[in-house]
């Protein structure tokens, strides 16, 4: 990065300034190649790259992977971020996405409610690919269609917009959409809670009034009159603990939790902790079987 200035000879020249290495910034999970794993994250990146904003996207990828982005806050309809550039003071970035009107959201909710699969998969944290067609059927678009659908601003001296600092935030947003697809709706002006409420309100009564057969109530178990037997309890069965073995998949719960929002570490938590889970599982099995070496 650099800046323009008037030279001694009265000419407008570009003065180069090296980028200041950021500490504790947000690092992209992608080390090389494409950003994003899910189809909706890849579509977000593809849409941005289709705007032909030049080599700044490549420099933005480098910034995203090297941790130059210090913070990202996603609000309804906009994103605010700070990126460390060539000056000691981090650059302030604002990205505003064109929000859908309340009328548009109502129309979309009615379209989505016609198929229960949309609500079910969204609540499971997955964006059904057919949802793009649902947006089109409502005369809307999930992703920005034109560059003017995105209003961006950066406090850096680069005259180009978007600059590489904004591009870095774009890429990190793509990875964050992998973790939480509802953030796309939030940028369009609708929170997760509001969308779920609208889907429920728009669902026909015939789909919601499902009568479940009640399970027959079990008769109450009488207490024993033998006081001694009551306090001592019965004989424990040999298979009280059931089958005891190592889990077929290590760190299953940690993997279900997924990535942390805007992770800053050089290594993902699941990559760092999975070997610990595997070792702890093996040691726990040894302790249960009584084969553990106490000295170790």
Secondary structure, DSSP 4 states (H G I P E B T S, - for coil): -EEEEE-TTS-EEEEE-PPPPPSS-B--S--SS-S-SSHHHHHHHHHHHTT--TTHHHHHHHHHHHT-EEEEEEETTEEEEEE--SSSSPEEEEEEEPPPPHHHHHHHHHHHTT-HHHHHHHHTT---TTHHHHHHHTT--SS--SGGGEEEEE-SS--SSS-HHHHHHHHHHHHHHHH-THHHHHHTT--HHHHHHHHHHHS-HHHH-PPPPPPPPPPPPPPPS-HHHHHH--PPPTTTT------SSTTHHHHHH-PPTT--SSS-HHHHHHHHHHHHHHHHHHHHHT---TT-
